Amino acid sequence: MRRGIDHELRVGSSAHYEDAAYYAHNYRDRTEDIAYYVARAVESGGPVLEYGCGEGRIALPIARRGIAVTGVDHSAAMLAALRAKLEDEDVRVRRGDMRAVKLRRRFPLVLCTFNTFLHLYTRDDVERFLARVREHLTPRGSFVFDVSMPAPTDLAREPSRAYKLKPVRVGGVKHGYQERFDYDPIRQVLFVAMEFLPSAGEPFVTPLAHRQFFPQELEALLHYNGFRVEKLEGGFAGEAVDRHTDSLVYTCKLTQPRASGARRSRR
C-alpha cells in the first residue's frame, strides 16, 4: 500500500473518534442497537468482549446488567471518556489495534459493534482480525457484529457536491453541517467528508473512511476464515434482509474442524 493511501485510511479510521463528547452527543438517540446487544449479552451469561467499545455507549448498559465486559478500542480519547463514566461496573478496557490485541482468554460472546468492522480495509486486515476473534471465542460461543449495507445512492454521489443536513452542536456551539461522498470502487472504500460550518471561525472537516462489504463477499470472507453464519438479520428488531435493508446483523459460530481421520464420502 502506498504511503499516501495508508495515511488517508489511517486518518479516515481515527478522526471521527477524537472528540468523545461530540460523538456521545451525536449518537445519543441511537438506542436500538444497545437494546439488541444487551439482550444478547444477558442471554450469553457473559463475560463479553466488545471490539470498538468507544466511550461505552453499548459496553456500559451491558455491564449495568451485571455482565462483565472487556472493551478494546484504538482511540485514547474514547477510552478516557469511558473510564471517566465508570463507577462500580465490571468493565476492563484495553487500548490497541483490534487486529493485534491478544487477551489470552475466551468469551462466550464477542461483539464488533456499530460498523467497527468497516475499518478493516483489506483482506489482510479482515483475516488478522478474524484470527483474533477465533482466539478469543469459546468453542460454542457467538461472534456478533453489524455493518451498514452498501447503498448504491451513496456510492454514486458526485464528490464535489455537498449534502446539507441539520445543524449540529460541537462544544456547545451550533454549527452548520454538510457531507460529501467519494467512493473508490477499486478499494471498495467510501470516503465521507463531514464538514462543520461555524457561524464564527473557520470551517473544518472530519474525514471518515468505511470499507463497503457486500453480503456475499462478507459471507465468503467469514467462511474461509473459520466461521459460519448462523443468523443474518436486516436490523436490530430481527427484520428480514431485503433490498431495503440498511444494516446487516451477523451472528456467527466457529466452523467445527473436520476430524483428521475421517474418510471422504464417495459420490
One Martini backbone bead per residue (centre of mass of N, CA, C, O) as a GRO file, in nm:
protein
  267
    1MET     BB    1   0.095   0.037   0.024
    2ARG     BB    2   0.080   0.349  -0.008
    3ARG     BB    3   0.149   0.606   0.190
    4GLY     BB    4  -0.091   0.796   0.121
    5ILE     BB    5  -0.314   0.584   0.153
    6ASP     BB    6  -0.252   0.502   0.442
    7HIS     BB    7  -0.313   0.781   0.561
    8GLU     BB    8  -0.606   0.808   0.466
    9LEU     BB    9  -0.709   0.564   0.634
   10ARG     BB   10  -0.607   0.638   0.912
   11VAL     BB   11  -0.770   0.900   0.938
   12GLY     BB   12  -1.054   0.766   0.861
   13SER     BB   13  -1.032   0.579   1.143
   14SER     BB   14  -0.994   0.837   1.374
   15ALA     BB   15  -1.119   1.131   1.366
   16HIS     BB   16  -1.421   1.066   1.467
   17TYR     BB   17  -1.281   0.981   1.776
   18GLU     BB   18  -1.154   1.253   1.919
   19ASP     BB   19  -1.457   1.350   2.008
   20ALA     BB   20  -1.638   1.220   2.256
   21ALA     BB   21  -1.864   1.428   2.312
   22TYR     BB   22  -1.974   1.448   2.026
   23TYR     BB   23  -2.032   1.152   1.982
   24ALA     BB   24  -2.234   1.112   2.215
   25HIS     BB   25  -2.434   1.330   2.117
   26ASN     BB   26  -2.484   1.231   1.819
   27TYR     BB   27  -2.570   0.915   1.942
   28ARG     BB   28  -2.802   0.934   2.168
   29ASP     BB   29  -3.052   0.809   1.976
   30ARG     BB   30  -2.898   0.538   1.960
   31THR     BB   31  -3.074   0.231   2.081
   32GLU     BB   32  -3.132  -0.040   1.928
   33ASP     BB   33  -2.847  -0.171   1.968
   34ILE     BB   34  -2.839  -0.179   2.270
   35ALA     BB   35  -3.076  -0.372   2.322
   36TYR     BB   36  -2.963  -0.604   2.157
   37TYR     BB   37  -2.684  -0.647   2.304
   38VAL     BB   38  -2.792  -0.686   2.585
   39ALA     BB   39  -2.958  -0.939   2.526
   40ARG     BB   40  -2.716  -1.111   2.428
   41ALA     BB   41  -2.554  -1.092   2.691
   42VAL     BB   42  -2.759  -1.216   2.884
   43GLU     BB   43  -2.789  -1.483   2.729
   44SER     BB   44  -2.478  -1.565   2.764
   45GLY     BB   45  -2.365  -1.460   3.070
   46GLY     BB   46  -2.087  -1.427   3.010
   47PRO     BB   47  -1.849  -1.277   2.912
   48VAL     BB   48  -1.759  -0.974   2.723
   49LEU     BB   49  -1.647  -0.882   2.397
   50GLU     BB   50  -1.560  -0.549   2.272
   51TYR     BB   51  -1.532  -0.407   1.968
   52GLY     BB   52  -1.555  -0.075   1.974
   53CYS     BB   53  -1.639   0.067   2.261
   54GLY     BB   54  -1.540   0.339   2.330
   55GLU     BB   55  -1.753   0.534   2.553
   56GLY     BB   56  -1.989   0.303   2.629
   57ARG     BB   57  -2.273   0.281   2.491
   58ILE     BB   58  -2.278  -0.048   2.528
   59ALA     BB   59  -2.103  -0.151   2.767
   60LEU     BB   60  -2.252  -0.022   3.010
   61PRO     BB   61  -2.537  -0.153   2.985
   62ILE     BB   62  -2.425  -0.435   3.019
   63ALA     BB   63  -2.284  -0.400   3.298
   64ARG     BB   64  -2.563  -0.303   3.439
   65ARG     BB   65  -2.653  -0.627   3.413
   66GLY     BB   66  -2.394  -0.798   3.531
   67ILE     BB   67  -2.181  -0.788   3.292
   68ALA     BB   68  -1.883  -0.863   3.188
   69VAL     BB   69  -1.643  -0.630   3.033
   70THR     BB   70  -1.438  -0.617   2.738
   71GLY     BB   71  -1.258  -0.346   2.590
   72VAL     BB   72  -1.175  -0.247   2.251
   73ASP     BB   73  -0.958   0.032   2.150
   74HIS     BB   74  -0.782   0.299   1.967
   75SER     BB   75  -0.906   0.536   2.138
   76ALA     BB   76  -0.808   0.742   2.385
   77ALA     BB   77  -1.050   0.936   2.414
   78MET     BB   78  -1.275   0.723   2.445
   79LEU     BB   79  -1.152   0.569   2.691
   80ALA     BB   80  -1.146   0.809   2.882
   81ALA     BB   81  -1.455   0.849   2.883
   82LEU     BB   82  -1.520   0.572   2.996
   83ARG     BB   83  -1.362   0.584   3.263
   84ALA     BB   84  -1.522   0.838   3.373
   85LYS     BB   85  -1.803   0.660   3.397
   86LEU     BB   86  -1.706   0.479   3.602
   87GLU     BB   87  -1.785   0.289   3.884
   88ASP     BB   88  -1.889  -0.049   3.952
   89GLU     BB   89  -1.827  -0.166   3.692
   90ASP     BB   90  -1.740  -0.455   3.488
   91VAL     BB   91  -1.475  -0.290   3.330
   92ARG     BB   92  -1.245  -0.352   3.071
   93VAL     BB   93  -0.960  -0.197   2.914
   94ARG     BB   94  -0.812  -0.188   2.572
   95ARG     BB   95  -0.558  -0.056   2.397
   96GLY     BB   96  -0.587  -0.117   2.038
   97ASP     BB   97  -0.547  -0.333   1.782
   98MET     BB   98  -0.783  -0.561   1.669
   99ARG     BB   99  -0.563  -0.731   1.498
  100ALA     BB  100  -0.356  -0.776   1.776
  101VAL     BB  101  -0.499  -0.822   2.029
  102LYS     BB  102  -0.411  -1.018   2.329
  103LEU     BB  103  -0.586  -1.175   2.614
  104ARG     BB  104  -0.586  -1.482   2.702
  105ARG     BB  105  -0.904  -1.528   2.646
  106ARG     BB  106  -1.246  -1.636   2.670
  107PHE     BB  107  -1.571  -1.594   2.501
  108PRO     BB  108  -1.921  -1.635   2.447
  109LEU     BB  109  -1.903  -1.317   2.356
  110VAL     BB  110  -1.848  -1.140   2.048
  111LEU     BB  111  -1.810  -0.797   1.960
  112CYS     BB  112  -1.886  -0.572   1.664
  113THR     BB  113  -1.970  -0.246   1.666
  114PHE     BB  114  -2.082   0.003   1.476
  115ASN     BB  115  -1.890  -0.045   1.207
  116THR     BB  116  -1.602  -0.143   1.286
  117PHE     BB  117  -1.553  -0.345   1.047
  118LEU     BB  118  -1.514  -0.098   0.829
  119HIS     BB  119  -1.190  -0.073   0.925
  120LEU     BB  120  -1.145  -0.313   0.723
  121TYR     BB  121  -0.978  -0.270   0.413
  122THR     BB  122  -0.854  -0.561   0.393
  123ARG     BB  123  -0.795  -0.887   0.381
  124ASP     BB  124  -0.577  -0.882   0.597
  125ASP     BB  125  -0.740  -0.740   0.811
  126VAL     BB  126  -0.962  -0.954   0.835
  127GLU     BB  127  -0.784  -1.201   0.903
  128ARG     BB  128  -0.654  -1.088   1.159
  129PHE     BB  129  -0.915  -1.037   1.315
  130LEU     BB  130  -1.043  -1.326   1.298
  131ALA     BB  131  -0.813  -1.456   1.455
  132ARG     BB  132  -0.877  -1.313   1.721
  133VAL     BB  133  -1.162  -1.415   1.754
  134ARG     BB  134  -1.093  -1.715   1.770
  135GLU     BB  135  -0.910  -1.683   2.030
  136HIS     BB  136  -1.173  -1.547   2.206
  137LEU     BB  137  -1.359  -1.792   2.145
  138THR     BB  138  -1.562  -2.010   2.227
  139PRO     BB  139  -1.660  -2.298   2.080
  140ARG     BB  140  -1.989  -2.202   2.135
  141GLY     BB  141  -1.975  -1.927   2.052
  142SER     BB  142  -2.045  -1.576   1.966
  143PHE     BB  143  -2.034  -1.373   1.671
  144VAL     BB  144  -2.124  -1.023   1.676
  145PHE     BB  145  -2.229  -0.804   1.402
  146ASP     BB  146  -2.231  -0.477   1.235
  147VAL     BB  147  -2.338  -0.348   0.909
  148SER     BB  148  -2.357  -0.159   0.648
  149MET     BB  149  -2.522  -0.127   0.363
  150PRO     BB  150  -2.463  -0.080   0.056
  151ALA     BB  151  -2.534   0.234  -0.115
  152PRO     BB  152  -2.576   0.332  -0.431
  153THR     BB  153  -2.633   0.636  -0.379
  154ASP     BB  154  -2.363   0.691  -0.228
  155LEU     BB  155  -2.158   0.573  -0.444
  156ALA     BB  156  -2.280   0.787  -0.681
  157ARG     BB  157  -2.182   1.038  -0.576
  158GLU     BB  158  -2.077   1.360  -0.606
  159PRO     BB  159  -1.792   1.484  -0.462
  160SER     BB  160  -1.859   1.806  -0.510
  161ARG     BB  161  -2.112   1.755  -0.344
  162ALA     BB  162  -2.315   1.900  -0.099
  163TYR     BB  163  -2.488   1.769   0.193
  164LYS     BB  164  -2.732   1.899   0.371
  165LEU     BB  165  -2.782   1.928   0.720
  166LYS     BB  166  -2.843   1.948   1.024
  167PRO     BB  167  -2.750   2.100   1.281
  168VAL     BB  168  -2.476   2.111   1.514
  169ARG     BB  169  -2.299   2.034   1.818
  170VAL     BB  170  -1.986   2.190   1.924
  171GLY     BB  171  -1.913   2.266   2.230
  172GLY     BB  172  -2.216   2.410   2.237
  173VAL     BB  173  -2.200   2.487   1.928
  174LYS     BB  174  -2.342   2.589   1.647
  175HIS     BB  175  -2.341   2.403   1.333
  176GLY     BB  176  -2.301   2.361   1.032
  177TYR     BB  177  -2.392   2.080   0.803
  178GLN     BB  178  -2.196   1.856   0.585
  179GLU     BB  179  -2.164   1.622   0.303
  180ARG     BB  180  -1.922   1.408   0.140
  181PHE     BB  181  -1.882   1.173  -0.142
  182ASP     BB  182  -1.618   0.910  -0.200
  183TYR     BB  183  -1.582   0.643  -0.422
  184ASP     BB  184  -1.372   0.352  -0.421
  185PRO     BB  185  -1.399   0.073  -0.630
  186ILE     BB  186  -1.131  -0.079  -0.577
  187ARG     BB  187  -1.133  -0.064  -0.247
  188GLN     BB  188  -1.419  -0.022  -0.128
  189VAL     BB  189  -1.425   0.296  -0.038
  190LEU     BB  190  -1.587   0.529   0.173
  191PHE     BB  191  -1.563   0.876   0.161
  192VAL     BB  192  -1.621   1.106   0.432
  193ALA     BB  193  -1.703   1.453   0.451
  194MET     BB  194  -1.725   1.634   0.750
  195GLU     BB  195  -1.879   1.953   0.758
  196PHE     BB  196  -1.802   2.242   0.952
  197LEU     BB  197  -2.009   2.555   1.011
  198PRO     BB  198  -1.940   2.818   1.164
  199SER     BB  199  -2.041   3.141   1.232
  200ALA     BB  200  -1.755   3.143   1.374
  201GLY     BB  201  -1.497   3.082   1.192
  202GLU     BB  202  -1.351   2.801   1.076
  203PRO     BB  203  -1.382   2.555   0.888
  204PHE     BB  204  -1.422   2.191   0.919
  205VAL     BB  205  -1.284   1.853   0.879
  206THR     BB  206  -1.410   1.511   0.896
  207PRO     BB  207  -1.292   1.205   0.833
  208LEU     BB  208  -1.435   0.902   0.670
  209ALA     BB  209  -1.369   0.542   0.649
  210HIS     BB  210  -1.553   0.286   0.459
  211ARG     BB  211  -1.594  -0.022   0.405
  212GLN     BB  212  -1.751  -0.220   0.141
  213PHE     BB  213  -1.967  -0.488   0.216
  214PHE     BB  214  -2.085  -0.750   0.056
  215PRO     BB  215  -2.265  -1.016   0.149
  216GLN     BB  216  -2.119  -1.242  -0.019
  217GLU     BB  217  -1.835  -1.154   0.055
  218LEU     BB  218  -1.859  -1.180   0.365
  219GLU     BB  219  -1.933  -1.478   0.376
  220ALA     BB  220  -1.664  -1.575   0.251
  221LEU     BB  221  -1.471  -1.458   0.460
  222LEU     BB  222  -1.584  -1.619   0.693
  223HIS     BB  223  -1.556  -1.906   0.581
  224TYR     BB  224  -1.228  -1.881   0.522
  225ASN     BB  225  -1.206  -1.803   0.863
  226GLY     BB  226  -1.398  -2.009   1.049
  227PHE     BB  227  -1.707  -1.930   0.966
  228ARG     BB  228  -2.056  -1.932   1.038
  229VAL     BB  229  -2.375  -1.837   0.950
  230GLU     BB  230  -2.649  -1.848   1.160
  231LYS     BB  231  -2.737  -1.532   1.139
  232LEU     BB  232  -2.941  -1.293   0.941
  233GLU     BB  233  -3.009  -0.949   0.985
  234GLY     BB  234  -3.201  -0.635   0.902
  235GLY     BB  235  -3.167  -0.572   1.215
  236PHE     BB  236  -3.260  -0.508   1.568
  237ALA     BB  237  -3.568  -0.658   1.510
  238GLY     BB  238  -3.539  -0.907   1.303
  239GLU     BB  239  -3.523  -0.844   1.020
  240ALA     BB  240  -3.542  -0.891   0.707
  241VAL     BB  241  -3.363  -0.941   0.417
  242ASP     BB  242  -3.345  -0.671   0.179
  243ARG     BB  243  -3.340  -0.403  -0.044
  244HIS     BB  244  -3.397  -0.206   0.229
  245THR     BB  245  -3.151  -0.258   0.382
  246ASP     BB  246  -2.913  -0.104   0.611
  247SER     BB  247  -2.857  -0.339   0.828
  248LEU     BB  248  -2.628  -0.591   0.927
  249VAL     BB  249  -2.674  -0.890   1.134
  250TYR     BB  250  -2.433  -1.103   1.272
  251THR     BB  251  -2.427  -1.459   1.345
  252CYS     BB  252  -2.147  -1.648   1.461
  253LYS     BB  253  -1.963  -1.950   1.413
  254LEU     BB  254  -1.758  -2.191   1.455
  255THR     BB  255  -1.591  -2.403   1.266
  256GLN     BB  256  -1.578  -2.733   1.253
  257PRO     BB  257  -1.335  -2.941   1.241
  258ARG     BB  258  -1.223  -3.188   1.062
  259ALA     BB  259  -1.148  -3.493   1.101
  260SER     BB  260  -0.847  -3.639   1.017
  261GLY     BB  261  -0.975  -3.956   0.997
  262ALA     BB  262  -1.178  -3.895   0.794
  263ARG     BB  263  -1.367  -3.998   0.543
  264ARG     BB  264  -1.444  -3.981   0.229
  265SER     BB  265  -1.702  -3.933   0.042
  266ARG     BB  266  -1.887  -4.094  -0.194
  267ARG     BB  267  -2.034  -4.062  -0.526
   0.00000   0.00000   0.00000
